[in-house]
Amino acid sequence: MIYLNGDFMPIEEARIPVLDRGFIFGDGVYEVIPVYSRKPFRLAEHLHRLQHSLDGIRLSNPHSNKEWSHLLERIIAGNESDDQSLYLHVTRGVAKRDHAFPKGVMPTVFIMSNPLLAPPAEWLATGVAAITASDNRWLRCDIKAISLLPNVLLRQMAVDAGAIETVLLREGFMTEGAASNIFVIKDGILLAPPKNHLMLPGITYDVVLELASANEIPHEVREVSEYEVRTAQEILLTSSTKEIMPITRLDGKSVGDGRPGAMFTLLHQLYQNYKS
Ligand code: PDD
């Protein structure tokens, strides 16, 4: 069951007019919220980021947090899995094609749910491969915009190379992944790039840094250079759907000793305890 503009229905019945500005311009924002045992994970933080994205595109929030919570509760109840991945999407609505904002138009609100599958055990046991590429996105990557063409192309580069993610580099520094945040471990210290307009402020990223603080894991939030990425002991990828994963090959070369490291094992365990 999905939600579209006030109604709940099977996804097959959902229809969007072709003049929706999401379809025409990619003019909208979204969130992906994990649900564990039918409870949304870090809901307040996701709704806060949604507000930031809406503010970033100057679209007023169609719902209060209480209304969002109720809508999400109904979607969770209307779907089978206990663990779900909620996708929530707001566009500027339907209007005659013109780049400038239309007046008096209702936003389009869409929510769907997919089963949230744990990452394959093999990926956690051996790690995954990633490639690097130049970050050619715009300068408002802090907005979770539905216009994802650069991210789509960058992640497909990884798939074409038999890898699962593309680590993005901008002017000699790492920003994030095409659909994830990236941490680097150097000299036993967990390094995280600072949140700014060049990356999405990940909810999982925040959890990892909170867990690091709470457990006295040495960590620094600062610019991470391409050199540090290429000479890292470990590289970790985080996202709501992938949680924490070890990147053990980068551009065809082993990261550290080529196996998931101690920092991954520790943070992954802490994350599993935290989410349950
Ligand atoms: N993507 N950076 C980018 C560009 C992302 O697309 C994502 C997540 C993240 C991680 O953020 P979070 O920890 O809040 O999921 C970072 C989602 C999962 C997606 O587009 O499907």
py3Dmol code that shows the C-alpha trace and the ligand (Angstrom):
import py3Dmol

protein = """\
ATOM      1  CA  MET A   1       0.000   0.000   0.000  1.00  0.00           C
ATOM      2  CA  ILE A   2       1.217   3.486  -0.844  1.00  0.00           C
ATOM      3  CA  TYR A   3       0.060   7.029  -0.026  1.00  0.00           C
ATOM      4  CA  LEU A   4      -0.559   9.621  -2.713  1.00  0.00           C
ATOM      5  CA  ASN A   5      -2.066  13.060  -2.090  1.00  0.00           C
ATOM      6  CA  GLY A   6      -4.532  12.109   0.629  1.00  0.00           C
ATOM      7  CA  ASP A   7      -5.323   8.545  -0.442  1.00  0.00           C
ATOM      8  CA  PHE A   8      -3.977   5.097   0.404  1.00  0.00           C
ATOM      9  CA  MET A   9      -3.968   2.598  -2.468  1.00  0.00           C
ATOM     10  CA  PRO A  10      -2.032  -0.266  -4.070  1.00  0.00           C
ATOM     11  CA  ILE A  11       0.977   1.069  -5.990  1.00  0.00           C
ATOM     12  CA  GLU A  12      -0.476  -0.233  -9.281  1.00  0.00           C
ATOM     13  CA  GLU A  13      -3.344   2.239  -8.921  1.00  0.00           C
ATOM     14  CA  ALA A  14      -1.200   5.291  -8.217  1.00  0.00           C
ATOM     15  CA  ARG A  15      -1.172   7.877 -11.038  1.00  0.00           C
ATOM     16  CA  ILE A  16       0.766  11.123 -11.414  1.00  0.00           C
ATOM     17  CA  PRO A  17      -0.126  13.730 -14.060  1.00  0.00           C
ATOM     18  CA  VAL A  18       2.626  14.123 -16.644  1.00  0.00           C
ATOM     19  CA  LEU A  19       2.901  17.833 -15.835  1.00  0.00           C
ATOM     20  CA  ASP A  20       4.003  17.084 -12.277  1.00  0.00           C
ATOM     21  CA  ARG A  21       7.114  19.227 -11.740  1.00  0.00           C
ATOM     22  CA  GLY A  22       8.839  16.197 -10.255  1.00  0.00           C
ATOM     23  CA  PHE A  23       8.480  14.494 -13.646  1.00  0.00           C
ATOM     24  CA  ILE A  24       9.220  17.583 -15.745  1.00  0.00           C
ATOM     25  CA  PHE A  25      11.987  19.283 -13.715  1.00  0.00           C
ATOM     26  CA  GLY A  26      12.972  16.896 -10.910  1.00  0.00           C
ATOM     27  CA  ASP A  27      11.579  19.723  -8.748  1.00  0.00           C
ATOM     28  CA  GLY A  28      11.172  17.999  -5.408  1.00  0.00           C
ATOM     29  CA  VAL A  29      12.862  16.434  -2.406  1.00  0.00           C
ATOM     30  CA  TYR A  30      12.765  13.058  -0.705  1.00  0.00           C
ATOM     31  CA  GLU A  31      13.707  11.007   2.334  1.00  0.00           C
ATOM     32  CA  VAL A  32      14.507   7.335   2.866  1.00  0.00           C
ATOM     33  CA  ILE A  33      13.693   6.174   6.400  1.00  0.00           C
ATOM     34  CA  PRO A  34      14.548   2.704   7.695  1.00  0.00           C
ATOM     35  CA  VAL A  35      11.968   0.894   9.816  1.00  0.00           C
ATOM     36  CA  TYR A  36      13.058  -1.819  12.252  1.00  0.00           C
ATOM     37  CA  SER A  37      10.441  -4.063  13.874  1.00  0.00           C
ATOM     38  CA  ARG A  38       7.767  -1.664  12.555  1.00  0.00           C
ATOM     39  CA  LYS A  39       9.327   1.380  14.225  1.00  0.00           C
ATOM     40  CA  PRO A  40      10.830   4.179  12.104  1.00  0.00           C
ATOM     41  CA  PHE A  41      14.488   4.695  12.972  1.00  0.00           C
ATOM     42  CA  ARG A  42      15.485   8.277  13.853  1.00  0.00           C
ATOM     43  CA  LEU A  43      12.202   9.668  12.585  1.00  0.00           C
ATOM     44  CA  ALA A  44      12.633  13.125  14.147  1.00  0.00           C
ATOM     45  CA  GLU A  45      16.034  13.482  12.472  1.00  0.00           C
ATOM     46  CA  HIS A  46      14.708  12.406   9.065  1.00  0.00           C
ATOM     47  CA  LEU A  47      11.785  14.848   9.316  1.00  0.00           C
ATOM     48  CA  HIS A  48      14.194  17.583  10.345  1.00  0.00           C
ATOM     49  CA  ARG A  49      16.328  16.890   7.264  1.00  0.00           C
ATOM     50  CA  LEU A  50      13.173  16.868   5.113  1.00  0.00           C
ATOM     51  CA  GLN A  51      12.395  20.372   6.425  1.00  0.00           C
ATOM     52  CA  HIS A  52      15.952  21.463   5.559  1.00  0.00           C
ATOM     53  CA  SER A  53      15.528  20.100   2.011  1.00  0.00           C
ATOM     54  CA  LEU A  54      12.117  21.773   1.603  1.00  0.00           C
ATOM     55  CA  ASP A  55      13.558  25.068   2.872  1.00  0.00           C
ATOM     56  CA  GLY A  56      16.412  24.618   0.388  1.00  0.00           C
ATOM     57  CA  ILE A  57      13.990  24.502  -2.540  1.00  0.00           C
ATOM     58  CA  ARG A  58      11.608  27.085  -1.011  1.00  0.00           C
ATOM     59  CA  LEU A  59       8.645  24.724  -0.779  1.00  0.00           C
ATOM     60  CA  SER A  60       6.483  24.865   2.316  1.00  0.00           C
ATOM     61  CA  ASN A  61       6.098  21.655   4.254  1.00  0.00           C
ATOM     62  CA  PRO A  62       2.696  20.165   3.372  1.00  0.00           C
ATOM     63  CA  HIS A  63       2.477  18.391   6.762  1.00  0.00           C
ATOM     64  CA  SER A  64       3.331  18.877  10.397  1.00  0.00           C
ATOM     65  CA  ASN A  65       5.649  16.281  11.939  1.00  0.00           C
ATOM     66  CA  LYS A  66       2.617  14.803  13.701  1.00  0.00           C
ATOM     67  CA  GLU A  67       0.804  14.389  10.376  1.00  0.00           C
ATOM     68  CA  TRP A  68       3.891  12.835   8.774  1.00  0.00           C
ATOM     69  CA  SER A  69       4.133  10.399  11.693  1.00  0.00           C
ATOM     70  CA  HIS A  70       0.515   9.340  11.258  1.00  0.00           C
ATOM     71  CA  LEU A  71       0.889   8.870   7.508  1.00  0.00           C
ATOM     72  CA  LEU A  72       4.045   6.814   7.993  1.00  0.00           C
ATOM     73  CA  GLU A  73       2.389   4.703  10.702  1.00  0.00           C
ATOM     74  CA  ARG A  74      -0.417   3.841   8.291  1.00  0.00           C
ATOM     75  CA  ILE A  75       2.041   2.908   5.545  1.00  0.00           C
ATOM     76  CA  ILE A  76       4.073   0.747   7.929  1.00  0.00           C
ATOM     77  CA  ALA A  77       0.894  -1.025   9.084  1.00  0.00           C
ATOM     78  CA  GLY A  78      -0.245  -1.492   5.475  1.00  0.00           C
ATOM     79  CA  ASN A  79       2.930  -3.298   4.404  1.00  0.00           C
ATOM     80  CA  GLU A  80       4.026  -6.818   5.225  1.00  0.00           C
ATOM     81  CA  SER A  81       7.618  -6.658   6.387  1.00  0.00           C
ATOM     82  CA  ASP A  82       8.600  -5.801   9.935  1.00  0.00           C
ATOM     83  CA  ASP A  83      11.716  -4.109   8.574  1.00  0.00           C
ATOM     84  CA  GLN A  84      10.925  -1.604   5.855  1.00  0.00           C
ATOM     85  CA  SER A  85      12.485   1.174   3.884  1.00  0.00           C
ATOM     86  CA  LEU A  86      10.097   4.131   3.654  1.00  0.00           C
ATOM     87  CA  TYR A  87      10.421   6.431   0.657  1.00  0.00           C
ATOM     88  CA  LEU A  88       8.810   9.828   1.091  1.00  0.00           C
ATOM     89  CA  HIS A  89       8.692  12.314  -1.754  1.00  0.00           C
ATOM     90  CA  VAL A  90       7.341  15.857  -2.130  1.00  0.00           C
ATOM     91  CA  THR A  91       7.268  17.761  -5.425  1.00  0.00           C
ATOM     92  CA  ARG A  92       6.148  21.290  -6.231  1.00  0.00           C
ATOM     93  CA  GLY A  93       3.011  19.865  -7.842  1.00  0.00           C
ATOM     94  CA  VAL A  94       1.328  19.958 -11.219  1.00  0.00           C
ATOM     95  CA  ALA A  95       1.483  23.088 -13.420  1.00  0.00           C
ATOM     96  CA  LYS A  96       1.959  24.225 -17.010  1.00  0.00           C
ATOM     97  CA  ARG A  97       5.661  23.864 -17.834  1.00  0.00           C
ATOM     98  CA  ASP A  98       7.554  26.991 -16.784  1.00  0.00           C
ATOM     99  CA  HIS A  99      10.785  26.967 -14.794  1.00  0.00           C
ATOM    100  CA  ALA A 100       9.623  29.667 -12.344  1.00  0.00           C
ATOM    101  CA  PHE A 101       7.496  28.539  -9.374  1.00  0.00           C
ATOM    102  CA  PRO A 102       3.781  28.237 -10.190  1.00  0.00           C
ATOM    103  CA  LYS A 103       1.285  30.042  -7.945  1.00  0.00           C
ATOM    104  CA  GLY A 104      -1.515  28.363  -5.990  1.00  0.00           C
ATOM    105  CA  VAL A 105      -0.405  24.803  -6.710  1.00  0.00           C
ATOM    106  CA  MET A 106      -0.677  21.934  -4.213  1.00  0.00           C
ATOM    107  CA  PRO A 107       2.503  19.888  -3.724  1.00  0.00           C
ATOM    108  CA  THR A 108       2.465  16.218  -4.660  1.00  0.00           C
ATOM    109  CA  VAL A 109       3.062  13.950  -1.662  1.00  0.00           C
ATOM    110  CA  PHE A 110       3.969  10.313  -2.202  1.00  0.00           C
ATOM    111  CA  ILE A 111       5.016   7.651   0.315  1.00  0.00           C
ATOM    112  CA  MET A 112       5.890   4.043  -0.442  1.00  0.00           C
ATOM    113  CA  SER A 113       7.505   1.218   1.455  1.00  0.00           C
ATOM    114  CA  ASN A 114       9.815  -1.586   0.391  1.00  0.00           C
ATOM    115  CA  PRO A 115      11.071  -4.481   2.487  1.00  0.00           C
ATOM    116  CA  LEU A 116      14.365  -3.524   4.144  1.00  0.00           C
ATOM    117  CA  LEU A 117      16.736  -6.383   3.444  1.00  0.00           C
ATOM    118  CA  ALA A 118      19.872  -6.820   5.521  1.00  0.00           C
ATOM    119  CA  PRO A 119      23.005  -6.464   3.377  1.00  0.00           C
ATOM    120  CA  PRO A 120      24.202  -9.883   2.120  1.00  0.00           C
ATOM    121  CA  ALA A 121      26.304 -11.615   4.797  1.00  0.00           C
ATOM    122  CA  GLU A 122      29.095 -12.033   2.257  1.00  0.00           C
ATOM    123  CA  TRP A 123      29.397  -8.259   1.808  1.00  0.00           C
ATOM    124  CA  LEU A 124      29.938  -7.861   5.529  1.00  0.00           C
ATOM    125  CA  ALA A 125      32.328 -10.806   5.729  1.00  0.00           C
ATOM    126  CA  THR A 126      34.606  -9.882   2.830  1.00  0.00           C
ATOM    127  CA  GLY A 127      33.774  -6.236   2.222  1.00  0.00           C
ATOM    128  CA  VAL A 128      32.750  -4.613  -1.030  1.00  0.00           C
ATOM    129  CA  ALA A 129      34.507  -2.943  -3.929  1.00  0.00           C
ATOM    130  CA  ALA A 130      34.232   0.748  -4.748  1.00  0.00           C
ATOM    131  CA  ILE A 131      35.705   3.036  -7.363  1.00  0.00           C
ATOM    132  CA  THR A 132      36.522   6.744  -7.224  1.00  0.00           C
ATOM    133  CA  ALA A 133      35.285   9.475  -9.521  1.00  0.00           C
ATOM    134  CA  SER A 134      35.323  13.212  -9.683  1.00  0.00           C
ATOM    135  CA  ASP A 135      32.313  14.736  -7.897  1.00  0.00           C
ATOM    136  CA  ASN A 136      30.571  16.588 -10.708  1.00  0.00           C
ATOM    137  CA  ARG A 137      27.359  17.372  -8.842  1.00  0.00           C
ATOM    138  CA  TRP A 138      25.993  20.813  -7.998  1.00  0.00           C
ATOM    139  CA  LEU A 139      26.913  22.829  -4.889  1.00  0.00           C
ATOM    140  CA  ARG A 140      23.797  22.056  -2.825  1.00  0.00           C
ATOM    141  CA  CYS A 141      24.357  18.378  -2.125  1.00  0.00           C
ATOM    142  CA  ASP A 142      22.965  19.016   1.379  1.00  0.00           C
ATOM    143  CA  ILE A 143      19.492  19.116  -0.200  1.00  0.00           C
ATOM    144  CA  LYS A 144      18.057  15.623  -0.668  1.00  0.00           C
ATOM    145  CA  ALA A 145      16.746  16.499  -4.123  1.00  0.00           C
ATOM    146  CA  ILE A 146      14.908  14.013  -6.332  1.00  0.00           C
ATOM    147  CA  SER A 147      16.922  15.310  -9.317  1.00  0.00           C
ATOM    148  CA  LEU A 148      19.568  12.604  -8.998  1.00  0.00           C
ATOM    149  CA  LEU A 149      20.959  12.324 -12.517  1.00  0.00           C
ATOM    150  CA  PRO A 150      24.622  12.864 -11.500  1.00  0.00           C
ATOM    151  CA  ASN A 151      24.254  10.353  -8.644  1.00  0.00           C
ATOM    152  CA  VAL A 152      22.615   7.859 -11.017  1.00  0.00           C
ATOM    153  CA  LEU A 153      25.443   8.178 -13.551  1.00  0.00           C
ATOM    154  CA  LEU A 154      28.137   8.033 -10.860  1.00  0.00           C
ATOM    155  CA  ARG A 155      26.712   4.943  -9.221  1.00  0.00           C
ATOM    156  CA  GLN A 156      26.253   3.197 -12.563  1.00  0.00           C
ATOM    157  CA  MET A 157      29.994   3.725 -13.146  1.00  0.00           C
ATOM    158  CA  ALA A 158      30.544   1.593 -10.039  1.00  0.00           C
ATOM    159  CA  VAL A 159      28.157  -1.107 -11.227  1.00  0.00           C
ATOM    160  CA  ASP A 160      29.824  -1.151 -14.654  1.00  0.00           C
ATOM    161  CA  ALA A 161      33.173  -1.682 -12.891  1.00  0.00           C
ATOM    162  CA  GLY A 162      31.779  -4.578 -10.828  1.00  0.00           C
ATOM    163  CA  ALA A 163      31.768  -2.409  -7.683  1.00  0.00           C
ATOM    164  CA  ILE A 164      28.935  -1.269  -5.463  1.00  0.00           C
ATOM    165  CA  GLU A 165      29.695   2.376  -4.809  1.00  0.00           C
ATOM    166  CA  THR A 166      31.541   5.370  -6.220  1.00  0.00           C
ATOM    167  CA  VAL A 167      33.567   7.437  -3.746  1.00  0.00           C
ATOM    168  CA  LEU A 168      33.456  11.049  -4.855  1.00  0.00           C
ATOM    169  CA  LEU A 169      36.462  13.377  -4.880  1.00  0.00           C
ATOM    170  CA  ARG A 170      36.309  17.129  -5.285  1.00  0.00           C
ATOM    171  CA  GLU A 171      39.425  19.275  -5.578  1.00  0.00           C
ATOM    172  CA  GLY A 172      41.627  16.742  -3.812  1.00  0.00           C
ATOM    173  CA  PHE A 173      39.170  15.946  -0.999  1.00  0.00           C
ATOM    174  CA  MET A 174      36.552  13.269  -0.451  1.00  0.00           C
ATOM    175  CA  THR A 175      32.923  14.379  -0.260  1.00  0.00           C
ATOM    176  CA  GLU A 176      30.763  11.234   0.033  1.00  0.00           C
ATOM    177  CA  GLY A 177      29.514   8.286  -2.017  1.00  0.00           C
ATOM    178  CA  ALA A 178      27.048   8.482  -4.915  1.00  0.00           C
ATOM    179  CA  ALA A 179      24.337   7.229  -2.508  1.00  0.00           C
ATOM    180  CA  SER A 180      26.109   7.004   0.851  1.00  0.00           C
ATOM    181  CA  ASN A 181      28.471   8.763   3.253  1.00  0.00           C
ATOM    182  CA  ILE A 182      32.071   7.604   3.502  1.00  0.00           C
ATOM    183  CA  PHE A 183      34.395   7.354   6.513  1.00  0.00           C
ATOM    184  CA  VAL A 184      38.124   6.698   6.357  1.00  0.00           C
ATOM    185  CA  ILE A 185      40.313   5.152   9.062  1.00  0.00           C
ATOM    186  CA  LYS A 186      43.907   6.427   9.229  1.00  0.00           C
ATOM    187  CA  ASP A 187      46.330   5.673  12.057  1.00  0.00           C
ATOM    188  CA  GLY A 188      43.461   4.147  14.043  1.00  0.00           C
ATOM    189  CA  ILE A 189      41.413   7.351  13.851  1.00  0.00           C
ATOM    190  CA  LEU A 190      37.946   7.455  12.307  1.00  0.00           C
ATOM    191  CA  LEU A 191      37.863  10.409   9.906  1.00  0.00           C
ATOM    192  CA  ALA A 192      34.604  11.989   8.756  1.00  0.00           C
ATOM    193  CA  PRO A 193      34.316  14.877   6.298  1.00  0.00           C
ATOM    194  CA  PRO A 194      32.493  17.854   7.846  1.00  0.00           C
ATOM    195  CA  LYS A 195      28.851  18.406   6.949  1.00  0.00           C
ATOM    196  CA  ASN A 196      28.525  21.203   4.430  1.00  0.00           C
ATOM    197  CA  HIS A 197      26.920  22.005   1.073  1.00  0.00           C
ATOM    198  CA  LEU A 198      29.079  19.369  -0.672  1.00  0.00           C
ATOM    199  CA  MET A 199      27.474  16.334   0.977  1.00  0.00           C
ATOM    200  CA  LEU A 200      24.203  15.007   2.280  1.00  0.00           C
ATOM    201  CA  PRO A 201      24.084  15.202   6.079  1.00  0.00           C
ATOM    202  CA  GLY A 202      23.526  11.485   6.564  1.00  0.00           C
ATOM    203  CA  ILE A 203      21.396  10.244   9.426  1.00  0.00           C
ATOM    204  CA  THR A 204      23.532   7.078   9.623  1.00  0.00           C
ATOM    205  CA  TYR A 205      26.646   9.294   9.519  1.00  0.00           C
ATOM    206  CA  ASP A 206      25.368  11.067  12.667  1.00  0.00           C
ATOM    207  CA  VAL A 207      24.671   7.757  14.399  1.00  0.00           C
ATOM    208  CA  VAL A 208      28.200   6.537  13.641  1.00  0.00           C
ATOM    209  CA  LEU A 209      29.760   9.710  15.085  1.00  0.00           C
ATOM    210  CA  GLU A 210      27.525   9.514  18.170  1.00  0.00           C
ATOM    211  CA  LEU A 211      28.538   5.888  18.692  1.00  0.00           C
ATOM    212  CA  ALA A 212      32.191   6.852  18.278  1.00  0.00           C
ATOM    213  CA  SER A 213      31.855   9.593  20.937  1.00  0.00           C
ATOM    214  CA  ALA A 214      29.892   7.416  23.347  1.00  0.00           C
ATOM    215  CA  ASN A 215      32.414   4.598  23.075  1.00  0.00           C
ATOM    216  CA  GLU A 216      35.577   6.684  23.131  1.00  0.00           C
ATOM    217  CA  ILE A 217      36.567   5.683  19.629  1.00  0.00           C
ATOM    218  CA  PRO A 218      39.166   8.184  18.367  1.00  0.00           C
ATOM    219  CA  HIS A 219      37.555  10.251  15.644  1.00  0.00           C
ATOM    220  CA  GLU A 220      37.963  13.561  13.853  1.00  0.00           C
ATOM    221  CA  VAL A 221      35.524  15.535  11.748  1.00  0.00           C
ATOM    222  CA  ARG A 222      37.665  17.287   9.162  1.00  0.00           C
ATOM    223  CA  GLU A 223      38.468  17.405   5.465  1.00  0.00           C
ATOM    224  CA  VAL A 224      39.740  14.035   4.232  1.00  0.00           C
ATOM    225  CA  SER A 225      42.242  14.227   1.390  1.00  0.00           C
ATOM    226  CA  GLU A 226      42.343  11.971  -1.639  1.00  0.00           C
ATOM    227  CA  TYR A 227      45.761  10.786  -0.403  1.00  0.00           C
ATOM    228  CA  GLU A 228      44.221   9.713   2.927  1.00  0.00           C
ATOM    229  CA  VAL A 229      41.484   7.834   1.070  1.00  0.00           C
ATOM    230  CA  ARG A 230      44.033   6.035  -1.107  1.00  0.00           C
ATOM    231  CA  THR A 231      46.256   5.105   1.850  1.00  0.00           C
ATOM    232  CA  ALA A 232      43.465   4.330   4.336  1.00  0.00           C
ATOM    233  CA  GLN A 233      43.603   1.381   6.733  1.00  0.00           C
ATOM    234  CA  GLU A 234      39.857   1.007   6.349  1.00  0.00           C
ATOM    235  CA  ILE A 235      37.059   2.718   4.442  1.00  0.00           C
ATOM    236  CA  LEU A 236      33.428   2.522   5.585  1.00  0.00           C
ATOM    237  CA  LEU A 237      30.247   3.323   3.728  1.00  0.00           C
ATOM    238  CA  THR A 238      27.046   4.292   5.560  1.00  0.00           C
ATOM    239  CA  SER A 239      23.432   4.755   4.521  1.00  0.00           C
ATOM    240  CA  SER A 240      19.952   4.104   5.840  1.00  0.00           C
ATOM    241  CA  THR A 241      19.499   1.060   3.617  1.00  0.00           C
ATOM    242  CA  LYS A 242      23.055  -0.345   3.750  1.00  0.00           C
ATOM    243  CA  GLU A 243      23.785   0.600   7.390  1.00  0.00           C
ATOM    244  CA  ILE A 244      27.593   0.260   7.741  1.00  0.00           C
ATOM    245  CA  MET A 245      29.648  -1.622   5.184  1.00  0.00           C
ATOM    246  CA  PRO A 246      33.368  -2.149   4.752  1.00  0.00           C
ATOM    247  CA  ILE A 247      34.936  -1.078   1.442  1.00  0.00           C
ATOM    248  CA  THR A 248      37.871  -3.444   1.022  1.00  0.00           C
ATOM    249  CA  ARG A 249      38.819  -2.679  -2.593  1.00  0.00           C
ATOM    250  CA  LEU A 250      39.164   0.780  -4.097  1.00  0.00           C
ATOM    251  CA  ASP A 251      39.860   1.235  -7.801  1.00  0.00           C
ATOM    252  CA  GLY A 252      40.930  -2.417  -7.952  1.00  0.00           C
ATOM    253  CA  LYS A 253      43.463  -2.132  -5.095  1.00  0.00           C
ATOM    254  CA  SER A 254      43.167  -3.569  -1.583  1.00  0.00           C
ATOM    255  CA  VAL A 255      42.206  -1.183   1.190  1.00  0.00           C
ATOM    256  CA  GLY A 256      44.548  -1.936   4.131  1.00  0.00           C
ATOM    257  CA  ASP A 257      44.975  -5.683   4.227  1.00  0.00           C
ATOM    258  CA  GLY A 258      41.948  -6.122   1.973  1.00  0.00           C
ATOM    259  CA  ARG A 259      39.681  -7.442   4.725  1.00  0.00           C
ATOM    260  CA  PRO A 260      37.060  -5.750   6.905  1.00  0.00           C
ATOM    261  CA  GLY A 261      38.990  -4.173   9.768  1.00  0.00           C
ATOM    262  CA  ALA A 262      38.669  -3.742  13.507  1.00  0.00           C
ATOM    263  CA  MET A 263      36.937  -0.358  13.267  1.00  0.00           C
ATOM    264  CA  PHE A 264      34.280  -1.794  10.967  1.00  0.00           C
ATOM    265  CA  THR A 265      33.693  -4.787  13.235  1.00  0.00           C
ATOM    266  CA  LEU A 266      33.323  -2.562  16.294  1.00  0.00           C
ATOM    267  CA  LEU A 267      31.072   0.078  14.721  1.00  0.00           C
ATOM    268  CA  HIS A 268      28.930  -2.517  12.990  1.00  0.00           C
ATOM    269  CA  GLN A 269      28.348  -4.303  16.289  1.00  0.00           C
ATOM    270  CA  LEU A 270      27.585  -1.034  18.091  1.00  0.00           C
ATOM    271  CA  TYR A 271      25.159  -0.067  15.332  1.00  0.00           C
ATOM    272  CA  GLN A 272      23.341  -3.407  15.497  1.00  0.00           C
ATOM    273  CA  ASN A 273      22.948  -3.022  19.276  1.00  0.00           C
ATOM    274  CA  TYR A 274      21.840   0.580  18.938  1.00  0.00           C
ATOM    275  CA  LYS A 275      19.134   0.011  16.314  1.00  0.00           C
ATOM    276  CA  SER A 276      17.481  -2.869  18.184  1.00  0.00           C
TER     277      SER A 276
END
"""
ligand_1 = """\
21
PDD
N 20.663 7.652 0.080
N 24.714 10.660 0.600
C 23.890 10.445 -0.443
C 24.178 11.131 -1.740
C 22.773 9.589 -0.294
O 21.943 9.397 -1.333
C 22.563 8.931 0.944
C 21.410 8.011 1.182
C 23.460 9.177 1.998
C 23.297 8.536 3.356
O 22.306 9.204 4.116
P 21.439 8.406 5.206
O 22.407 7.813 6.178
O 20.610 9.467 5.836
O 20.658 7.382 4.459
C 24.520 10.059 1.793
C 19.409 6.960 0.243
C 19.465 5.746 1.099
C 18.800 6.732 -1.120
O 18.838 7.668 -1.918
O 18.240 5.653 -1.376
"""
view = py3Dmol.view(width=600, height=400)
view.addModel(protein, "pdb")
view.setStyle({"model": 0}, {"cartoon": {"style": "trace"}})
view.addModel(ligand_1, "xyz")
view.setStyle({"model": 1}, {"stick": {}})
view.zoomTo()
view.show()
